[in-house]
């Protein structure tokens, strides 16, 4: 995902980047090297768009995300589902955070659906690892 063209894709990508970093989906390398900027975005002192253009140099690549972030981005962003949610939002203007407030519930719902279905093995493992209660 690279910036460019005549559209306002810095706003488009910035909201998604802000959500990813607010939810801990950047790689450990980026978390370490850009810790201050990440903290500023989480405190809403810097926008996702500004982070994208200054820290990521206008490019979001798979190696900048952790495994969860990559898997979610593939299933949500690359598939075009983010575009559909973006189009559902009514706010268009100069406040990145107002737009983020409108689009982030859609991203969160998509992420929850993405991770919702635990495998049968995980459920079975949880039952096996359950410790017996104390006998009275």
C-alpha positions as CSV (number, residue, x, y, z in Angstrom):
1,X,0.0,0.0,0.0
2,X,1.7,3.1,-1.2
3,X,0.5,6.7,-1.2
4,X,0.0,8.5,-4.5
5,X,-2.5,9.5,-7.1
6,X,-5.1,12.2,-7.0
7,X,-7.3,10.7,-4.3
8,X,-7.1,11.5,-0.6
9,X,-5.6,8.2,0.1
10,X,-3.4,9.5,3.0
11,X,-6.7,10.0,4.9
12,X,-7.9,6.6,3.7
13,X,-4.8,4.8,4.7
14,X,-4.1,6.9,7.8
15,X,-7.2,5.8,9.7
16,X,-6.4,2.2,9.0
17,X,-2.8,2.7,10.2
18,X,-3.9,4.5,13.3
19,X,-6.2,1.5,14.1
20,X,-3.5,-1.0,13.5
21,X,-1.0,0.7,15.7
22,X,-3.6,1.5,18.4
23,X,-4.3,-2.2,18.6
24,X,-0.7,-3.4,18.7
25,X,-0.4,-4.8,15.2
26,X,2.9,-3.2,14.0
27,X,6.1,-5.3,13.9
28,X,8.3,-5.3,17.0
29,X,10.9,-3.5,14.9
30,X,8.6,-0.6,14.2
31,X,7.3,-0.6,17.8
32,X,10.9,-0.2,19.0
33,X,12.2,2.3,16.4
34,X,9.1,4.5,16.4
35,X,7.9,4.2,20.0
36,X,7.5,7.9,20.6
37,X,5.5,8.5,17.4
38,X,3.3,5.5,18.3
39,X,2.6,6.9,21.7
40,X,1.7,10.2,20.1
41,X,-0.8,8.5,17.8
42,X,-2.3,6.5,20.7
43,X,-2.7,9.8,22.6
44,X,-4.2,11.4,19.5
45,X,-1.4,14.0,19.4
46,X,-0.3,12.8,16.0
47,X,-2.7,11.5,13.3
48,X,-2.4,8.1,11.5
49,X,-1.9,10.0,8.3
50,X,1.1,11.9,9.8
51,X,2.5,8.7,11.1
52,X,2.1,7.1,7.7
53,X,3.8,9.9,5.9
54,X,6.6,10.7,8.3
55,X,7.5,7.4,10.0
56,X,6.5,4.9,7.4
57,X,7.5,7.2,4.5
58,X,4.1,6.9,2.8
59,X,4.2,3.1,2.6
60,X,2.6,0.3,4.6
61,X,4.3,-3.0,3.8
62,X,3.7,-6.5,5.3
63,X,7.1,-6.5,7.1
64,X,5.9,-3.5,9.1
65,X,3.1,-5.5,10.6
66,X,3.2,-8.4,13.1
67,X,1.6,-11.8,12.1
68,X,-1.8,-10.8,13.4
69,X,-1.7,-7.4,11.6
70,X,-0.6,-9.1,8.3
71,X,-3.4,-11.7,8.5
72,X,-6.0,-9.1,9.3
73,X,-4.8,-6.7,6.7
74,X,-4.9,-9.4,4.1
75,X,-8.5,-10.5,5.0
76,X,-9.9,-7.0,5.5
77,X,-7.9,-4.3,3.7
78,X,-6.5,-6.2,0.7
79,X,-9.8,-7.9,0.1
80,X,-11.6,-4.6,-0.3
81,X,-13.8,-4.8,2.8
82,X,-12.1,-1.8,4.3
83,X,-13.1,0.2,1.2
84,X,-16.7,-0.7,1.7
85,X,-16.6,0.4,5.3
86,X,-14.7,3.6,4.4
87,X,-17.5,4.3,1.9
88,X,-20.1,3.9,4.6
89,X,-18.7,6.7,6.6
90,X,-20.3,10.1,6.1
91,X,-17.6,12.4,7.5
92,X,-15.2,13.9,4.9
93,X,-13.1,16.8,6.1
94,X,-9.9,17.9,7.7
95,X,-10.3,16.2,11.1
96,X,-8.6,12.8,10.8
97,X,-9.7,11.9,14.3
98,X,-13.4,12.6,13.6
99,X,-13.1,10.3,10.6
100,X,-11.2,7.7,12.7
101,X,-14.0,7.8,15.3
102,X,-16.5,7.0,12.6
103,X,-14.6,4.2,10.8
104,X,-12.9,2.5,13.8
105,X,-16.0,0.7,15.0
106,X,-16.3,-1.0,11.5
107,X,-12.6,-2.0,11.6
108,X,-13.0,-3.3,15.2
109,X,-16.1,-5.4,14.2
110,X,-14.2,-6.8,11.2
111,X,-11.3,-7.7,13.4
112,X,-13.5,-9.4,15.9
113,X,-15.2,-11.4,13.2
114,X,-11.7,-12.3,11.9
115,X,-10.6,-13.8,15.2
116,X,-14.0,-14.9,16.5
117,X,-14.1,-18.6,15.5
118,X,-11.6,-20.5,17.7
119,X,-10.5,-23.8,16.3
120,X,-11.8,-27.0,17.8
121,X,-8.2,-27.8,19.0
122,X,-8.1,-24.6,21.0
123,X,-11.4,-25.4,22.7
124,X,-10.3,-28.9,23.5
125,X,-6.9,-27.7,24.8
126,X,-8.7,-25.3,27.1
127,X,-10.8,-28.1,28.5
128,X,-7.7,-30.3,29.0
129,X,-5.8,-27.6,30.8
130,X,-8.7,-26.7,33.2
131,X,-7.7,-27.6,36.7
132,X,-10.1,-29.5,38.9
133,X,-11.8,-27.5,41.7
134,X,-11.0,-28.1,45.3
135,X,-13.0,-30.9,46.9
136,X,-14.9,-29.9,50.0
